[in-house]
């Protein structure tokens, strides 16, 4: 794919979407760390300087993708929670159900979790104040949405719902790399099965961590 110079706002938006879609396709094939600006430019059909007309860096592209994936996840999560949490259940059972749905839902979105993991250490470090401020404002809205979803099914959490929601995303990013070890580590686990204790499954690890967190912060009867 190749483009002529964009002359209208509509054409510029088409270029932006093409760049984001190319980056999204790359993340289906490789981890965040392997996404390069050169390869992204090639796949988007634009010269590298032209990509930089629309996004100031590779990290700016990935931050915008992170927000897109997060918005899509929250839309689906609302239905998953509504279908899977009985509001007439006792509080501990509702907490267990919420933790289970969150862990299952996040574990099925490995790209989102990979981006969560890279957010603080990589993605927010090669961007301008303007870009990171815009992203953080959007992130605050997503956090408020997740908090409202959690609080709807666990009103007993009160103000702790915000901290729990933030921790859920942080934990997903922190645990994600352990679920997808590199080939050399996979070979080591196969050669010495006892080493596989360091290979927790993302869904199981998240379920345990989120359940323990919820039951720990919920008020006792």
N, C-alpha and C positions, 0 to 999 in steps of 0.2 A: 504494500500500500504506500502511496506517496501523495503529497498534498501540494497544491499551489499556495501561494501566500494568502493568509486569511485577511480579508478586507472588511468584513462585517462582524458584529457581535455574535451572530449565529454561527458564522464560520469559525470564529475563535472558540466557541463552545464545543463545536464538533471536534476541533483539535484537542481540546482538554479531555473530552470523553475518550478519544482514541488513545491518548497517553495513559489514562487511568485504566482503560480496558486492557491495554497491552501489559501494564504492570500487574493487573489482576490475573491475567493468564499466566504470567511468569511465576506468580506465587503459588499457582496450582502445580507447578513443576519443581520448584526449588524453594529453599528457605529464604527468609528475608535477607540474610547476610550475602547471598549469592546474586541478588538483584543489582545489576550495575546500570549506570546511566547510559553507557555505550550500547549495551544490548537492548535496553528499553528504547533508545532512539531508533535502533535498527528495526525493531519489531513494530514500532509505531509509524515507521515510514517517514521519519523526520530527522533532519540533521540535529546533532546534539545542541548547537546553539539555539535552534528553533524550539527544542523541548524546553530549554531554559527561559524562553520567552513566556512560557505559561506556568512553569514551576521553577522556583529558584534553585532547587536541588532534588536529588533522588529522595531525600528524607521528606521533603515537602509533598512529593507525590504519594509516598507511603502513608503519611499522616492523613491525607485526604481519603485514601482508601480505607484506612482504619476507621475513620468516622463513618464512611459509607457502610462498611460491614457491620459496625456496631449498631447503626440505625436499623439495618435489615434484621439483625438478630433480635433486637428489642421488640420489633413488630411480631416476630414469630413467637418469642418467649411469652408474650401476653396471652396468646391462645394456649400455649403449652401449660402455663400455670393455671389458667381458668379450667382447663380440662382435667388437670391432674391433682388439684388440691381441693379437698372437700372442706368448705369453710365451717362445717358443723363438727369437724374432728377436734379432738383435744389438742391443746397447743403443742405438745411434743410431737404428735403425729403430723401436724401441719408443718412443723419445722423440718422434720425428716423428709416429708414430701417435697418441700421447697428446695432443700439441699439436693435431693436426688434429681429433680428436674433441671436445676441449674447445672449440675455436674454433667448430666447426660447431654444437655443442649450445648454447653460449651465444648465438651470433648468431641462433638460431631463437627465443630467448626475449628479445625486445626490452624487454618490460616489466620483467623481472628486471634487465636491464642498466641500464635507466633508473633503477630504484630504487637499484642499486649506485652509480650516478653521483651521486645526490642524498643518499646516506646521510650522508657526513661533513660536507657543506657545508650541508645543510638539515634532514634528518630527525632528526638527533641534537641539534638546537639549541633546540627548543621543547618539551622533555619534562623531566619531573622526574628526580631521581636514581634514584628507585625504578623508573621505567619504563625508563630507559636501562640501568640495571644488569641488569634482567631480560632485556632484549633482548641485551645483550652476553654474558650467560651462555649464552643460546640460540645466539648466533653462534659462541661458542667450540666448542660441540658440533658445529655444522655444519662449522666449519673442521677439526675433528678427523676428521669423517667424510670430507671431501674429501681430506684428507691421507692417510688410510688407503687410499682408492681409488687415489690417485696412486702411493703407495709400493708397493702391491700389484703394479703393473705396472712400476714403476721402483724397485726396492729400492736401487739404487745411489745414489739421491738422499740417503738417510739423513736427517739432520736438516734438510737443505735442502728436503725435501718440504713442510714447513709453510710456509716463506717463499714457495715457489713457488705453493702453493695460494692463499695470501692475495693474491699478486701477480696471479694469474689473475682473481680477482674485481675487484680494483682496476682492472686494465687494461680489463676489460669495461665498467666504469662510466665510465672516462675516455674511451674510444674511441667509446662508444655515441652521443653527441650528434653526432659528425661524420658518422655514417651516416644520420641523419635531419635534414638541415638545414631551416630554415624556408623558406616559399615564396619570400621575396625572395632568399635565397641560392641556391635552386634555379634561379631565373630568371637570376641572374648566371652560374652555371655553364653554363647553356644558351647564354647570349649570348656568353660567352667560355670556350670549352672548356678552354683552358689553365689556367683557375682551378680546374678540377675536380681538380687535384692535391691540393687541400685537402678533397676529398670521398672519403676512403678507405672502402672497404666494410668493415663490421665484421668479417666472417668472415675476409677476407684479412689485414686488419691484425692481428687477434688471432692468426691462424695464424703470421704472421711473428714477432710479438713473443714468443709462447709457445715457439715452436721455438727461437728464438735464446736465450731465457732458459734453457730446459732444456739445450740443448747447451753453454751456457756454464757451468752449475753442476755438470753431471755430471762425475765424475772421468774423466780421460783414461786410455786403456788403458796 
